[in-house]
Amino acid sequence: MNEKPYVLSIDNGTQSIRALAYNRDGEQIDKAYIPIEAYTSPEPGWAEQSPEYFWQKLCEACQCLWQQGKVKPEQIAALSVTTQRGTVINLDRDGQALRPAIIWLDQREAPESVSLGWLDWPLKLLGLKSNIDYFTKQAEANWIAQEQAELWQKTHKFLLLSGFHHFKLSGQYVDSVASQVAYIPFDYKQQQWAKDSSWHWKALPLKSDMLPQLVPAGEVLASVSEQAAKETGLPAGLPIVASGSDKACELLGAGAVEEHIGCLSYGTTATYNGNFSRYIESAPMIPPYPAAMPGRYNTEAMVYRGYWMVSWFKEQMAMEEKLRAQEQGVAVETLFDELLEKVPAGSMGLTLQPYWSPGIKNPGPGAKGAIIGFGDVHTKAHIYRAIIEGLCFALREGKERVEKRSGQKISCLRISGGGSQSDQIMQISADVFGMTVERPASYETSGLGAAINTAVALGWYPDHRQAAQHMSRVGQVFEPIPAHVETYEQLYRQVYLKMYSSLSPLYQSIRKIVNYPAL
């Protein structure tokens, strides 16, 4: 295997599937990009997509890579898959999908509460009952079992998208430990399926044999089947290596393998993550997720609809920019930096709280989005800058929460994801956080993180830390501007941090009056 010079990463994100080839130095040799329809909404708040659609697009990405000609299938030593988190799929005994995948953006809740029997009372005394109730209502398995009982009875396997791709590639029900991020019976502290005595099995309709076998990141979990070889063009028997979810792989690909390095992910969901050797919850009952390094934890603070807000702004307020982008043949987002340049730091007092998602866990299910401080000077450019600043404020609050709970101060930040490609957004981030921020040299950090796992499995490097240090590199560095730091510090401390507590009673009233999100 070591005679073959490249590894292949397949990254199934929310908006695209990419097939990426890397050499052992972490250099991206070639890339095939296939845009996808993120989901359909047969009912308000639903988000679904055909599992076979994902697989077909994965095959298309592989075939496109070979057609581009820079990389040949026989040059690939092994492959790894990284995917969006929390997307679930029901398969029957023949491995056929029983229903569309429920995508992580789906907002439905199970209509009936689930009793844990004798555990209900002690959990209530400990103040944990509401957390368990939230888990059972959010769990897609409970919704399917209650609303589509006959279909649930036919369910042989219940997989995440990563497990589905591994099944389609190999014919085996196997998945990576570091991909298990969902409402499933997973013990995040021990990084394994929950023990038989765990409350998870009472809270969910799942049985242990409905779940895949788990393999630690950086180990071979299966090989490419003859059927998958025909569909993808990959060599039959090619080793498939366990990596992790897209966010976990982003940290690894950004080189954030030390506890003093924080990582921001500016994707559809925006996150702050730390990479720890200890189990540290970002808030009570919000577990750290498995890192793409075995035995480590990613303690995360999340803005559920993070840089989705850029898409929201584009659709609702950027018709002029969309037309100009069409005329110039560029992505509309490239014109948004002009809007940021027009507006001073602090957006002339316009301050945004980015809770555009109903029913979020943190800061609370009643949270709503808000923009305050409007005056006659404000334009859509101010609104756009306030969006970026508000996202940074929310992520800074998450960073400070993780620092407090971990006792670990962060010395620098690495930023990846689509939003990181804007120099203006990178500078705003440095100014809001008041510290140096670094952009990895590679934009495809999740794909690179998967490649690092593959390199370790092949023995190219002795461990993940050395592989990441060799394969991941820092690109451009942004230093904070002192005058901007002072402005943001005052807005953050005196305005932003007080917004939720001040507005929360109004959010509760709105929810009662219009029943959105549903009570």
C-alpha positions in Angstrom: 0.0 0.0 0.0 2.8 2.4 0.8 4.0 2.3 -2.8 0.9 4.2 -3.8 1.5 8.0 -3.4 -2.0 9.4 -2.7 -4.9 9.0 -0.3 -8.5 9.9 -1.0 -10.9 11.8 1.2 -14.6 11.9 0.5 -16.3 14.8 2.2 -20.2 14.8 2.2 -21.1 18.2 3.5 -24.4 20.0 3.7 -24.1 21.8 0.3 -21.6 19.6 -1.7 -19.7 16.3 -1.9 -16.0 16.5 -2.6 -13.5 13.9 -3.6 -10.0 15.1 -2.7 -6.7 13.5 -3.3 -3.7 14.2 -1.1 0.0 13.2 -1.0 1.8 12.3 2.2 2.8 15.9 2.7 -0.8 17.0 3.0 -0.7 18.7 -0.4 -4.1 18.6 -2.3 -3.3 17.0 -5.7 -6.8 17.3 -7.1 -10.4 17.8 -6.2 -13.8 17.0 -7.6 -16.7 19.2 -6.4 -20.3 18.1 -6.8 -23.0 20.6 -5.5 -26.0 18.9 -3.9 -29.5 19.9 -2.9 -29.2 20.0 0.9 -32.7 18.9 1.6 -36.3 19.0 0.6 -39.1 20.1 3.0 -42.3 18.1 2.5 -43.7 19.8 5.6 -42.7 23.1 7.3 -39.6 22.6 9.4 -38.7 19.2 7.9 -35.4 18.5 6.1 -35.1 15.3 4.2 -33.0 13.8 1.4 -32.8 10.5 -0.4 -29.9 8.4 0.9 -29.4 7.0 -2.6 -29.1 10.6 -3.8 -26.1 11.1 -1.5 -24.5 7.8 -2.7 -25.1 8.7 -6.4 -23.4 12.1 -5.9 -20.5 10.4 -4.0 -20.0 8.1 -7.0 -20.2 11.1 -9.4 -17.5 12.9 -7.4 -15.2 9.9 -7.6 -15.8 9.4 -11.3 -15.3 13.1 -11.9 -11.9 13.0 -10.1 -10.7 10.2 -12.4 -11.9 12.0 -15.5 -9.9 15.1 -14.6 -6.8 13.0 -15.1 -4.4 14.2 -12.4 -5.0 11.2 -10.2 -5.6 7.6 -11.2 -7.6 5.1 -9.1 -4.6 2.7 -8.9 -2.5 5.5 -7.3 -4.8 5.6 -4.2 -3.4 3.8 -1.2 -6.6 4.1 1.0 -9.6 6.3 1.5 -11.6 7.9 4.3 -15.1 9.4 4.6 -16.1 12.5 6.6 -19.7 13.7 6.6 -22.2 16.2 8.0 -23.3 15.2 11.5 -26.6 14.1 12.9 -28.2 12.9 9.6 -30.0 9.5 10.1 -31.0 6.7 7.8 -33.3 3.7 8.2 -32.3 0.5 6.3 -34.3 -2.7 5.9 -32.7 -6.2 6.0 -31.8 -5.9 2.3 -29.9 -2.7 3.0 -32.5 -0.6 1.2 -33.5 2.8 2.6 -37.0 2.7 4.1 -37.5 6.4 4.0 -35.7 9.7 3.2 -32.8 10.5 5.5 -33.7 13.1 8.2 -31.1 15.8 7.8 -29.5 17.5 10.8 -31.4 20.8 10.1 -34.8 19.1 10.6 -36.9 20.7 13.3 -39.6 18.1 14.0 -40.0 16.7 17.5 -41.4 13.4 18.7 -45.1 14.1 19.6 -45.1 11.9 22.8 -42.8 12.2 25.7 -40.9 9.0 26.7 -41.0 7.7 30.3 -37.8 6.2 31.7 -39.8 4.4 34.3 -38.3 4.4 37.8 -35.5 6.7 36.6 -37.9 9.6 36.1 -38.1 10.6 39.8 -34.4 10.6 40.7 -33.6 12.4 37.5 -36.2 15.0 38.4 -34.6 15.4 41.9 -31.2 15.9 40.3 -32.6 18.5 37.9 -31.8 16.4 34.9 -35.3 15.4 33.8 -35.7 18.4 31.4 -32.4 17.6 29.7 -33.5 14.0 29.2 -36.9 15.1 27.9 -35.2 17.4 25.4 -33.1 14.5 24.2 -36.1 12.2 23.7 -38.2 14.9 21.9 -35.3 15.7 19.6 -34.4 12.1 18.8 -35.4 11.3 15.2 -35.7 7.6 16.1 -38.6 8.5 18.5 -40.4 10.5 15.9 -40.2 7.7 13.3 -41.2 5.0 15.9 -44.2 7.1 17.0 -45.3 8.6 13.6 -44.3 5.7 11.3 -44.5 2.7 13.5 -44.9 0.2 10.7 -41.8 1.5 9.0 -39.9 1.4 12.2 -40.8 -2.2 12.7 -39.1 -2.9 9.3 -35.9 -1.0 10.3 -33.0 -3.4 10.4 -30.2 -0.8 10.8 -30.3 2.8 12.0 -27.2 4.6 10.6 -25.7 8.0 10.4 -24.8 9.3 7.0 -21.2 8.2 7.6 -22.3 4.7 8.4 -24.5 4.6 5.3 -21.6 5.5 3.0 -19.4 3.0 4.7 -22.1 0.3 4.1 -22.4 1.3 0.4 -18.7 1.3 0.0 -18.0 -2.0 1.7 -21.3 -3.9 2.3 -20.5 -3.9 6.0 -22.3 -2.1 8.9 -19.4 -0.3 10.4 -18.6 3.3 11.3 -16.0 5.5 13.0 -16.2 6.3 16.7 -15.5 9.9 15.8 -18.5 10.2 13.6 -21.1 9.5 16.3 -22.8 12.9 16.8 -26.5 12.5 17.0 -29.4 11.6 19.3 -28.3 8.0 19.6 -27.3 5.7 22.5 -23.7 6.7 22.5 -21.6 7.2 25.7 -19.5 10.3 24.8 -17.3 9.9 27.9 -16.3 6.4 27.1 -16.6 6.9 23.3 -18.6 3.7 22.8 -22.1 2.5 22.6 -23.9 3.0 25.9 -23.9 0.1 28.3 -27.1 -2.0 28.6 -27.9 -0.3 32.0 -27.8 3.2 30.5 -30.9 5.4 30.4 -30.4 5.8 26.6 -32.0 2.4 25.9 -35.1 3.4 27.8 -35.2 6.8 26.0 -34.9 5.4 22.5 -36.7 2.6 20.6 -33.3 1.3 19.4 -31.7 -2.1 20.0 -28.0 -2.7 20.0 -28.1 -4.9 16.9 -29.6 -2.0 14.9 -26.3 0.0 15.2 -23.0 -0.4 13.3 -19.8 -1.7 14.7 -17.5 1.1 15.8 -13.8 1.5 14.9 -11.4 4.2 16.3 -10.2 7.0 14.1 -7.1 6.1 12.2 -7.8 2.4 11.8 -8.9 0.4 8.8 -12.6 -0.4 9.2 -13.4 -2.2 5.9 -12.5 -2.4 2.2 -14.1 -1.4 -1.0 -16.5 -4.0 -2.4 -16.7 -5.2 -6.0 -20.1 -3.5 -6.4 -18.8 -0.2 -5.0 -15.8 -0.5 -7.2 -18.0 -0.7 -10.3 -20.0 2.4 -9.3 -17.1 4.6 -8.0 -14.2 3.5 -10.1 -12.2 2.8 -6.9 -10.2 -0.4 -6.8 -11.9 -3.3 -5.2 -10.3 -4.2 -1.9 -9.0 -0.7 -1.3 -8.7 -0.1 2.5 -11.3 2.3 4.0 -10.0 4.1 7.1 -12.1 5.5 10.0 -11.8 9.3 10.3 -14.6 11.4 11.9 -17.4 13.9 11.4 -16.7 17.0 9.4 -16.2 19.3 12.4 -13.9 16.8 14.1 -11.8 16.5 10.9 -11.7 20.3 10.5 -9.9 20.6 13.8 -7.4 18.0 12.8 -7.0 19.4 9.3 -6.5 22.9 10.8 -3.7 21.5 13.0 -5.5 22.3 16.2 -4.1 19.3 18.1 -2.9 21.2 21.2 -5.2 22.4 24.0 -4.0 26.0 23.7 -5.2 26.3 20.1 -8.9 27.0 19.6 -10.7 26.4 16.3 -13.6 28.2 14.7 -15.6 26.6 12.0 -17.4 29.1 9.8 -19.8 26.7 8.0 -23.5 26.3 7.8 -23.3 25.7 11.5 -20.7 27.9 13.2 -18.7 26.4 16.0 -15.9 27.0 18.5 -14.0 23.9 19.4 -11.2 22.9 21.6 -9.2 19.6 21.4 -8.8 18.1 24.9 -7.5 15.0 26.5 -10.2 15.3 29.2 -14.0 15.0 29.1 -15.2 18.6 29.4 -18.8 19.6 28.8 -19.3 23.1 27.3 -22.4 23.4 29.5 -24.1 20.9 31.9 -25.3 17.8 29.9 -23.8 19.0 26.6 -21.1 16.5 26.0 -17.9 16.9 24.1 -17.9 15.0 20.9 -15.3 12.4 19.9 -12.2 14.0 18.3 -10.7 12.7 15.1 -7.8 11.6 17.3 -8.5 8.5 19.3 -9.2 9.1 23.0 -9.5 12.9 22.7 -12.6 15.1 23.0 -13.8 18.2 21.1 -15.6 20.5 23.5 -17.9 22.6 21.3 -19.9 25.8 21.5 -22.3 26.0 18.5 -24.3 28.6 16.7 -26.8 26.3 15.0 -27.5 28.4 12.0 -24.2 30.1 11.8 -22.9 31.1 8.3 -26.3 29.9 7.1 -27.2 33.5 8.0 -25.0 34.7 5.1 -27.2 32.6 2.8 -30.3 34.1 4.5 -29.0 37.6 3.9 -28.2 36.8 0.3 -31.7 35.5 -0.4 -33.6 38.2 1.5 -31.5 41.4 1.0 -28.9 41.0 -1.7 -30.7 41.1 -5.0 -28.4 43.9 -6.3 -25.3 42.0 -5.4 -26.7 38.8 -7.0 -27.3 40.6 -10.3 -23.8 42.1 -10.3 -22.3 38.7 -9.5 -24.1 37.2 -12.5 -22.8 40.0 -14.7 -19.2 39.5 -13.4 -19.3 35.7 -13.3 -18.3 35.5 -9.7 -19.9 34.1 -6.5 -22.1 36.7 -4.9 -20.4 36.2 -1.5 -17.2 37.7 -3.0 -19.1 41.0 -3.3 -20.1 41.0 0.3 -16.7 42.1 1.5 -17.5 45.5 -0.2 -20.4 45.8 2.2 -18.1 45.1 5.2 -15.6 47.7 4.0 -18.3 50.4 3.9 -19.2 50.1 7.6 -17.0 50.9 10.6 -16.3 48.4 13.4 -19.4 48.1 15.6 -21.9 48.8 12.7 -22.8 52.2 14.2 -24.3 50.4 17.2 -26.4 47.8 15.3 -26.0 44.6 17.4 -27.3 41.2 16.4 -28.1 38.1 18.5 -27.8 35.1 16.0 -30.5 32.8 17.3 -32.4 32.3 14.1 -33.1 28.6 14.9 -36.3 27.7 16.9 -35.9 25.3 19.8 -32.2 25.5 20.3 -30.7 24.0 23.4 -28.3 26.9 24.3 -29.1 29.5 25.4 -32.7 28.0 25.5 -35.6 26.7 23.4 -37.3 30.1 23.6 -34.4 32.0 22.1 -35.0 34.1 19.0 -32.9 36.2 16.8 -32.7 39.9 17.4 -31.2 43.1 16.0 -31.2 46.2 18.2 -29.9 49.7 17.8 -31.4 50.8 14.5 -31.1 54.4 13.4 -31.6 56.3 10.2 -27.9 55.8 9.3 -28.3 52.1 8.9 -28.4 50.3 5.6 -28.2 46.7 4.5 -24.4 47.0 4.6 -24.7 47.6 8.4 -27.1 44.7 8.7 -24.6 42.4 7.0 -21.7 43.5 9.1 -23.9 43.2 12.2 -24.5 39.5 11.2 -20.8 38.8 11.0 -20.1 40.6 14.3 -23.0 38.9 16.0 -21.8 35.5 15.0 -18.3 36.4 16.3 -19.8 37.6 19.6 -21.7 34.4 20.0 -18.7 32.3 19.3 -16.6 34.4 21.6 -19.1 33.7 24.4 -18.7 30.0 23.7 -14.9 30.2 23.7 -15.0 32.0 27.1 -17.4 29.4 28.5 -15.1 26.5 27.4 -12.0 28.3 28.8 -13.8 28.7 32.1 -14.9 25.1 32.3 -11.6 23.7 31.1 -9.2 26.0 32.9 -7.3 26.2 29.6 -6.6 29.7 28.1 -6.4 29.9 24.3 -3.3 31.5 22.8 -4.4 31.6 19.2 -7.4 30.7 17.0 -7.5 28.8 13.7 -10.5 29.5 11.5 -11.8 27.2 8.7 -15.0 26.8 6.7 -16.5 28.9 3.9 -16.6 32.2 5.9 -12.9 32.0 6.5 -12.1 32.7 2.9 -13.1 36.4 3.4 -10.2 38.6 4.6 -12.7 41.0 6.0 -14.4 38.3 8.1 -11.0 37.1 9.3 -10.1 40.6 10.4 -13.4 41.1 12.2 -12.8 37.8 14.0 -9.4 38.9 15.1 -10.8 42.2 16.4 -13.8 40.7 18.2 -11.8 38.0 19.9 -8.9 40.5 20.5 -6.3 37.9 19.5 -4.3 36.6 16.5 -6.3 34.4 14.2 -4.8 32.1 11.6 -6.2 30.7 8.4 -5.0 27.2 7.5 -3.2 27.0 4.2 -5.7 24.4 3.0 -9.4 25.5 2.6 -10.5 21.9 2.7 -9.6 21.2 6.3 -12.2 18.5 6.9 -10.9 16.6 3.9 -7.3 17.1 5.1 -8.3 15.8 8.5 -9.7 12.7 7.0 -6.4 12.3 5.0 -4.4 12.7 8.2 -6.3 9.7 9.6 -5.6 7.7 6.5 -1.9 8.6 6.6 -1.7 7.3 10.2 -3.5 4.1 9.2 -1.0 3.5 6.4 1.9 4.0 8.7 3.1 7.2 7.0 3.3 8.8 10.4 3.5 7.2 13.9 0.5 9.2 15.3 -2.1 11.8 14.6 -0.1 14.7 16.2 2.9 14.2 14.1 0.8 13.6 11.0 -1.1 16.9 11.6 2.1 18.8 12.3 3.6 17.7 9.0 0.5 17.7 6.8 -1.3 20.8 8.1 0.1 24.3 7.6 -0.8 27.8 8.6 -1.6 30.2 5.8 -2.4 33.9 6.3 -2.3 35.4 9.8 -4.5 38.3 11.0 -3.6 40.6 13.9 -6.2 42.5 15.9 -6.5 46.3 15.3 -6.4 47.9 18.8 -9.0 50.6 18.1 -11.4 48.0 16.8 -10.7 45.7 19.7 -11.7 48.4 22.2 -15.0 49.1 20.3 -15.9 45.4 20.2 -14.9 44.9 23.9 -17.4 47.5 25.0 -20.2 46.3 22.7 -19.6 42.7 23.8 -19.5 43.4 27.5 -22.1 46.2 27.8 -24.6 45.2 25.1 -24.3 41.7 23.6 -23.9 39.7 26.8 -26.9 41.5 28.3 -29.2 41.0 25.3 -30.5 37.5 26.0 -31.4 38.0 29.6 -33.1 41.3 28.7 -35.1 40.0 25.7 -35.8 36.5 27.0 -39.2 37.4 28.7 -40.3 39.0 25.4 -39.2 35.8 23.5 -41.4 33.8 25.8 -44.4 36.1 25.2 -43.9 35.9 21.5 -43.8 32.1 21.6 -47.1 32.0 23.6 -48.9 34.5 21.3 -47.9 33.0 17.9 -46.9 29.5 19.0 -43.6 29.7 17.1 -41.7 27.6 17.7 -44.4 25.2 18.7 -45.0 24.8 22.5 
